[in-house]
Amino acid sequence: MAGNVYEWCADWYDEGYYTNSSYKNPKGPESSPKSRRVLRGGSWDYFTSYTVRSRLVSARYGSDPSDNSNTFGFRCVSNVETHSIY
């Protein structure tokens, strides 16, 4: 799914946060100095200078939550309850 659209995340954006954060499921900083949220992944249509980086699933950017673009999206996730059939 990488390269489809940048995905909005609930985490606040801080450029240096992930260099010192927990490796497993980092929660993001408590706030962002510029009120930006994380956009992860990459987009099919973005600036040439970001082309290689944009293709990485691990790529992270920050943007104001009121920004919109046809290159921004989100992914719905849910826990699934499982039942044994035996």
MARVEX-423041 format. One record per residue: residue number from 1; residue in three letters; x, y, z of N, C-alpha, C, O in turn. Coordinates in steps of 0.2 Angstrom, whole numbers. Each point is the difference from the previous one (the first is absolute). Layout:
MARVEX-423041
{NUM; "Ala"; {X; Y; Z}; {X; Y; Z}; {X; Y; Z}; {X; Y; Z}} ...
end
This chain:
MARVEX-423041
{1; "Met"; {4; -6; 0}; {-4; 6; 0}; {4; 6; 0}; {-2; 6; -1}} {2; "Ala"; {9; -6; 2}; {4; 5; 0}; {0; 4; -7}; {-1; -3; -5}} {3; "Gly"; {1; 10; 5}; {-1; 4; -6}; {-6; 1; -2}; {-1; 4; -5}} {4; "Asn"; {-5; -6; 8}; {-6; 2; -2}; {-2; 7; 2}; {0; 4; -4}} {5; "Val"; {-1; -3; 11}; {-1; 7; 2}; {4; 0; 7}; {1; -5; 3}} {6; "Tyr"; {1; 11; -1}; {2; 1; 7}; {-5; -1; 5}; {-6; 2; -2}} {7; "Glu"; {7; -6; 7}; {-5; -1; 5}; {0; 4; 6}; {5; 0; 3}} {8; "Trp"; {-11; 3; -1}; {0; 4; 6}; {1; -5; 6}; {-3; -5; 0}} {9; "Cys"; {6; 7; 5}; {1; -3; 6}; {-3; 4; 6}; {0; 6; -1}} {10; "Ala"; {-1; -9; 6}; {-3; 4; 6}; {6; 3; 4}; {-1; 5; 4}} {11; "Asp"; {7; -7; -5}; {6; 3; 3}; {2; 7; -2}; {-1; 2; -6}} {12; "Trp"; {3; 2; 11}; {2; 6; -1}; {7; 0; -3}; {3; -5; 1}} {13; "Tyr"; {-1; 9; -6}; {6; 0; -3}; {6; 4; 3}; {-1; 6; 2}} {14; "Asp"; {6; -9; -1}; {6; 3; 3}; {6; -3; -4}; {1; -6; 1}} {15; "Glu"; {3; 10; -5}; {5; -3; -4}; {5; -4; 3}; {2; -5; -3}} {16; "Gly"; {0; 6; 9}; {5; -4; 3}; {-3; -6; 5}; {4; -3; 3}} {17; "Tyr"; {-10; 3; -3}; {-3; -5; 5}; {2; -7; -1}; {2; -4; 5}} {18; "Tyr"; {-3; 2; -11}; {1; -8; -1}; {8; -2; 0}; {1; -6; 0}} {19; "Thr"; {3; 11; 1}; {7; -2; 1}; {1; -2; 7}; {5; -4; 1}} {20; "Asn"; {-9; 6; 3}; {1; -2; 8}; {-6; -3; 3}; {-1; -1; 6}} {21; "Ser"; {-4; -2; -11}; {-6; -3; 3}; {1; -7; 1}; {5; -3; -2}} {22; "Ser"; {-10; 0; 5}; {-1; -7; 1}; {0; -3; -7}; {-3; 2; -5}} {23; "Tyr"; {6; -8; 4}; {1; -4; -7}; {-7; -3; -1}; {-2; 0; -6}} {24; "Lys"; {-2; -2; 11}; {-6; -4; -1}; {-6; 5; 1}; {0; 2; 6}} {25; "Asn"; {-4; -1; -10}; {-6; 5; 0}; {1; 6; 4}; {-3; 2; 5}} {26; "Pro"; {8; 2; -8}; {0; 7; 3}; {-6; 4; 0}; {-4; 0; -5}} {27; "Lys"; {2; 4; 10}; {-6; 3; 0}; {0; 7; -2}; {-5; 3; -1}} {28; "Gly"; {11; 0; -1}; {1; 7; -2}; {0; 4; 6}; {-1; -1; 5}} {29; "Pro"; {4; 7; -6}; {0; 5; 5}; {-7; 3; 3}; {-5; -2; -4}} {30; "Glu"; {5; 5; 10}; {-6; 2; 3}; {-3; 6; -4}; {-6; 0; 0}} {31; "Ser"; {10; 3; -4}; {-3; 6; -4}; {5; 2; -5}; {6; -3; -1}} {32; "Ser"; {-7; 7; -4}; {4; 2; -5}; {1; 8; 0}; {-5; 3; 1}} {33; "Pro"; {11; -1; -1}; {1; 7; 0}; {-3; 4; -5}; {-2; 6; 1}} {34; "Lys"; {0; -9; -7}; {-3; 4; -5}; {-7; -3; -2}; {-3; 1; -5}} {35; "Ser"; {0; -5; 10}; {-6; -3; -1}; {-1; -4; -6}; {-5; 0; -4}} {36; "Arg"; {10; -4; 3}; {0; -5; -6}; {-1; -7; 2}; {2; -2; 5}} {37; "Arg"; {-5; -2; -9}; {-1; -7; 1}; {4; -4; -5}; {2; 3; -5}} {38; "Val"; {-1; -9; 6}; {5; -4; -4}; {-4; -3; -6}; {-6; -2; 0}} {39; "Leu"; {9; 3; -6}; {-2; -3; -6}; {6; -6; -1}; {6; 2; -1}} {40; "Arg"; {-8; -8; 0}; {5; -5; -2}; {-1; -3; -7}; {-5; 1; -3}} {41; "Gly"; {11; -4; 1}; {0; -3; -6}; {1; 4; -6}; {4; 5; 1}} {42; "Gly"; {-7; -6; -6}; {2; 4; -6}; {-6; 1; -5}; {-5; -3; 1}} {43; "Ser"; {6; 7; -6}; {-6; 1; -4}; {2; -1; -7}; {6; 0; -2}} {44; "Trp"; {-11; -1; -3}; {1; -1; -7}; {2; 6; -3}; {3; 0; -6}} {45; "Asp"; {-4; 6; 9}; {1; 6; -4}; {3; 5; 5}; {-4; 4; 3}} {46; "Tyr"; {10; -4; -2}; {3; 5; 4}; {7; 3; -3}; {2; -2; -5}} {47; "Phe"; {1; 7; 9}; {5; 4; -3}; {6; -5; -2}; {1; -5; 3}} {48; "Thr"; {2; 6; -9}; {6; -4; -2}; {5; -1; 5}; {3; -5; 0}} {49; "Ser"; {-1; 10; 4}; {5; 0; 5}; {-1; -5; 5}; {4; -3; 3}} {50; "Tyr"; {-11; 1; -2}; {-2; -5; 5}; {-1; -6; -3}; {-2; -5; 4}} {51; "Thr"; {3; 4; -10}; {-3; -7; -3}; {3; -6; 3}; {-4; -4; 2}} {52; "Val"; {10; 3; -1}; {3; -6; 3}; {-2; 0; 7}; {-3; -6; 2}} {53; "Arg"; {3; 11; 2}; {-2; 0; 7}; {-8; -2; 1}; {-2; -3; 4}} {54; "Ser"; {-1; 6; -9}; {-8; -1; 0}; {-2; -7; -1}; {-5; -2; 2}} {55; "Arg"; {9; -2; -5}; {-1; -7; -1}; {1; -4; 6}; {-2; -6; 0}} {56; "Leu"; {5; 8; 6}; {1; -4; 6}; {-6; 0; 4}; {-3; 6; 2}} {57; "Val"; {1; -12; 0}; {-5; 0; 5}; {1; 4; 7}; {-4; 2; 3}} {58; "Ser"; {11; -2; -2}; {2; 3; 7}; {0; 8; -1}; {2; 3; 5}} {59; "Ala"; {-3; 0; -11}; {1; 7; -1}; {-5; 3; 5}; {-6; -2; 0}} {60; "Arg"; {8; 8; 3}; {-5; 3; 4}; {1; 8; -1}; {5; 2; -1}} {61; "Tyr"; {-11; 1; 0}; {0; 7; -1}; {-5; 3; 5}; {-4; -3; 3}} {62; "Gly"; {4; 10; -2}; {-5; 3; 4}; {-4; 5; -4}; {3; 3; -4}} {63; "Ser"; {-9; -2; 6}; {-5; 4; -4}; {-5; 3; 5}; {-2; -4; 4}} {64; "Asp"; {-1; 10; -5}; {-5; 2; 4}; {-6; -4; -2}; {-2; -2; -5}} {65; "Pro"; {-2; 0; 11}; {-6; -4; -1}; {-5; 3; -5}; {-4; -4; -3}} {66; "Ser"; {4; 10; 2}; {-5; 3; -5}; {2; 0; -7}; {-4; 1; -5}} {67; "Asp"; {10; -3; 4}; {3; -1; -7}; {-4; -6; -4}; {-2; -5; 3}} {68; "Asn"; {1; 6; -9}; {-3; -5; -4}; {3; -1; -7}; {3; 5; -2}} {69; "Ser"; {-3; -11; -1}; {3; -1; -6}; {-2; -7; -3}; {-2; -4; 4}} {70; "Asn"; {2; 4; -10}; {-2; -7; -3}; {6; -5; 1}; {-1; -6; -2}} {71; "Thr"; {6; 8; 5}; {5; -5; 2}; {0; -2; 7}; {5; -3; 3}} {72; "Phe"; {-10; 6; 1}; {0; -2; 7}; {-6; -4; 1}; {-5; 0; -3}} {73; "Gly"; {5; -5; 7}; {-5; -5; 2}; {0; -3; 7}; {4; 3; 4}} {74; "Phe"; {-8; -8; -3}; {1; -3; 7}; {-2; -7; -1}; {-3; -2; -5}} {75; "Arg"; {5; -2; 10}; {-2; -7; 0}; {-4; -2; 6}; {2; 2; 5}} {76; "Cys"; {-7; -5; -6}; {-5; -2; 5}; {3; -7; 3}; {2; -5; -4}} {77; "Val"; {-1; 5; 11}; {2; -6; 3}; {-5; -2; 6}; {-3; 4; 3}} {78; "Ser"; {3; -10; -2}; {-4; -3; 5}; {2; -6; 3}; {3; -4; -3}} {79; "Asn"; {-4; 3; 10}; {2; -7; 3}; {-5; -5; -3}; {-6; 2; 0}} {80; "Val"; {8; -8; -1}; {-5; -5; -2}; {-1; -5; 5}; {5; -3; 3}} {81; "Glu"; {-11; 2; -1}; {-1; -5; 6}; {0; -7; -4}; {-3; -1; -5}} {82; "Thr"; {7; -4; 8}; {1; -6; -3}; {-4; -6; 4}; {0; 1; 6}} {83; "His"; {-3; -6; -9}; {-3; -5; 4}; {3; -7; -3}; {1; -1; -6}} {84; "Ser"; {0; -3; 11}; {2; -7; -2}; {-6; -4; -2}; {-6; 1; 2}} {85; "Ile"; {7; -5; -8}; {-6; -4; -2}; {1; -7; 2}; {-5; -4; -1}} {86; "Tyr"; {9; 3; 6}; {1; -7; 3}; {-1; 1; 7}; {0; -6; 4}} 
end
